[in-house]
Every structure is written in C-alpha cells, then in structure tokens.
Amino acid sequence: MLVIVFTEFMEMVETRFSADVLDDVLDDVNSETDGAYTAVGYYDYREMIQMVVALSKRVDVPVDDLVEAFGEHLFGVLSSKYPALIAYHANTLDALESIDGTVHKEVLKLYPQAELPSFKCRRLSDTHLIMQYSSKRPFSILAKGLINGCAKHFEQKLDIKHKSLTDGELHTTEFDIRIAS
C-alpha cells in the first residue's frame, strides 16, 4: 500500500482520538517499521489491518466503522492535495466514474508500482450508478468511505447498498449508489 494511506490513518487517529492512542496502537502492532514510514515506501496492507484492529480494541469502535470513517477522511485529504482530479466533475457520480480512467492513471504516474483496486462503473441514470470494486486487498469498506467522502465534497446525500461478490483471491464488492432526493 502507498505510504499516504498509512500516514493519513495515523493523522486521523491522532486528531480524532489522541497522540497517546496512536502510540498505543503502534505499540500493539507487530511491525517492521514501528510506525516510521518513508515517503517513497510501499507497505504490506496487513499492517494497516493490524493497526485498525488494534485501534478498534483501544477505542471500542467496530473495525468497519473505523475503516469507513478513514475512507471519508482520506478522500478529504486527497481532494485537497490533488484538487484537479475532481475539479471538472459536476457531482459525485461523475467523479466516481472517473476513478479508473483519470484518477488511477494520475496515481500511477506518481507511484508506478502501486497496486490499485479497479472500479468498473455502469451508469443507469443521472442519479444511479452501479460500481464494482475489485482488489487483492479486503478494503471495500474503505472504498465505501471514499464514496461517502466524495458525496460530502459535492454536498450530496447518497443511498448506498453493497454486496460482496468475492470469489477466489479478488475481493469484489458491488455498490449500488443513488443520489438521495
């Protein structure tokens, strides 16, 4: 995983909980890095899972709730650091449709070794999108948080239903996304 995922997770923990909680989480995780991530590094996603599980135990919040909240946080960070990636979109669904075609292409220019999930979209109407997330890593709830963060950015409310389609090594989830009226 890209270093920004780790550093922003730690930033969110420190901001929403405390520096002491972050230190405790890092102490709880069996990590080769001990929480020291370099700007050019790629890290094992299992370390992120260990961090989230440790945080969940420390703050008594379900893992999925923490991961989804982190996705919202991460979208805010990415959209402020790279505003051009969403600047030309009129709404949430337009922005979501551009992930594989625009956003991930730009990410790969910066981080050519990144292993990104894929997002296949099928637009059913101006207010309805089916998005299929597929990844080697089990982070569909992070994707849901990113979707929520995108909706927050565009000041839209969404109705999101999701179901797992995982079969084999790829983690696949189908999101049925509608702009709420």
FENFENRA-V793914 format. One record per backbone hydrogen bond with DSSP energy under -1.0 kcal/mol. NH is the residue of the N-H (numbers start at 1). CO is the residue of the C=O. Records with the same first field share a line. If there is no record, write none. Layout:
NH->CO, CO
This chain:
5->2
7->3
8->4
9->5
10->6
11->7
12->8
13->9
14->10
15->11
16->12
17->13
18->13
22->18
23->19
24->20
25->21
26->22
27->23
28->24
29->25
31->29
36->33
41->38
43->1
47->44
49->45
50->46
51->47
52->48
53->49
54->50
55->51
56->52
57->53
58->54
59->55
60->56
66->62
67->63
68->64
69->65
70->66
71->67
72->68
73->69
74->70
75->71
76->72
77->73
78->74
79->75
80->76
81->77
82->78
85->82
86->83
87->83
89->86
95->91
96->92
97->93
99->96
102->98
103->98
104->99
106->102
107->103
108->104
109->105
110->106
111->107
114->111
118->134
120->132
122->130
124->128
125->128
129->177
130->122
131->175
132->120
133->173
134->118
135->171
139->137
143->139
144->140
145->141
146->142
147->143
148->144
149->145
150->146
151->147
152->148
153->149
154->150
155->152
156->151
159->178
161->176
163->174
165->172
171->135
173->133
174->163
175->131
176->161
177->129
178->159
179->127
180->157
